[in-house]
Amino acid sequence: MADLNYRPAAEIEFTQTESAAPQGDSLRFEQRRESRLHALGSATAFLLDPEHFGVTHALTLADRSDHGLGAFSAQPLPLGATVTLGFSGFDMFARRGRVVRCEQVGDQQYRLGFELDAALSAA
């Protein structure tokens, strides 16, 4: 019995399917690889990049995971900057990481995202 749906490959038209991902101001989907936990406390970001070395920024913690940290700051930090984070009133040791997100969320407030390296070892 012949297959009535069969067409030679040369006759088949291929089209690209429309992306189901939202665009523009539509819904935003979570892209984190790990769940974040709420974090209370404060931290200090010490910039390590040569052009900003030694500049510190006070942070208010928002959330954390094993490899990431969210915080708020009164000043923006440069994307990609390497930092050492020291914590106060929080159950983490100093961590090194880099700034992966910096967006203004208020008149003088910035939402920061840090990708964290492994914990710093004791000297």
C-alpha positions in Angstrom: 0.0 0.0 0.0 1.4 3.4 -1.0 1.9 6.2 1.6 -0.4 9.0 0.5 1.4 11.6 2.6 4.8 10.8 1.0 6.4 13.7 -0.9 10.0 13.7 -2.3 12.3 15.9 -0.2 12.8 18.3 -3.1 9.1 19.3 -2.9 9.0 19.9 0.9 9.1 23.5 2.0 11.0 24.2 5.2 10.1 27.1 7.4 11.5 28.4 10.6 9.1 28.2 13.5 8.2 31.3 15.5 10.0 31.6 18.8 7.8 31.1 21.8 10.1 33.4 23.9 8.6 36.7 24.9 10.0 39.8 23.3 9.9 43.5 24.2 8.0 44.4 27.3 6.2 41.0 27.6 6.7 38.5 30.4 10.2 37.8 31.7 11.1 34.2 32.4 13.5 33.0 35.1 16.9 32.2 33.6 18.8 31.2 36.7 20.4 27.8 36.9 19.9 27.6 40.7 17.1 28.6 43.1 17.9 31.6 45.2 17.2 32.1 48.9 16.3 35.3 50.6 19.3 37.0 52.2 19.4 39.5 55.1 22.4 41.6 55.9 24.9 43.8 54.2 28.1 43.4 52.3 31.0 45.4 50.9 32.1 45.0 47.3 35.8 45.7 46.9 36.7 46.2 43.2 39.8 44.4 41.9 39.9 45.6 38.3 43.0 47.8 37.6 40.9 50.8 36.5 38.8 50.7 39.7 41.1 48.9 42.1 40.3 49.5 45.8 36.9 51.3 45.2 34.4 49.9 47.7 30.6 49.9 47.5 28.1 49.2 50.4 25.5 46.6 49.5 22.2 45.5 50.9 21.7 41.8 50.3 18.6 40.6 48.5 19.1 36.9 47.6 21.7 34.2 47.2 22.5 30.8 45.8 25.7 28.7 45.8 27.1 30.5 42.8 25.2 33.8 42.7 24.2 36.8 44.8 21.7 39.6 44.4 22.1 43.0 46.1 21.2 46.6 46.0 23.6 49.6 45.9 23.3 53.3 45.9 26.0 53.4 43.1 26.3 51.4 39.9 29.1 48.9 39.5 30.7 48.2 36.1 29.5 45.0 34.3 32.2 42.4 34.2 34.2 44.0 37.1 35.9 41.5 39.4 35.1 42.0 43.1 35.8 40.6 46.5 32.6 40.5 48.6 32.8 40.8 52.4 29.7 40.1 54.5 28.3 41.5 57.7 25.5 39.8 59.6 25.4 37.0 57.1 26.5 33.3 57.2 29.0 33.5 54.3 32.7 33.9 54.1 34.4 36.4 51.8 33.8 35.5 48.2 35.3 36.6 44.9 33.1 37.1 41.9 32.1 39.4 39.0 29.3 41.8 38.3 26.9 40.2 35.8 23.9 42.6 36.3 23.5 46.2 37.1 20.2 47.9 36.5 18.8 51.1 37.9 15.6 50.4 39.9 15.0 53.7 41.6 16.2 57.3 41.7 19.4 56.3 43.5 19.2 52.5 43.7 20.8 49.8 41.6 20.0 46.1 41.5 23.2 44.1 41.2 23.8 40.5 40.3 27.1 38.7 41.1 28.4 35.4 39.8 30.4 33.9 42.6 33.6 31.9 42.4 34.4 29.2 44.9 34.9 30.3 48.5 38.2 32.0 49.2 40.6 29.8 51.2 42.0 30.7 54.5 45.5 32.2 54.6 
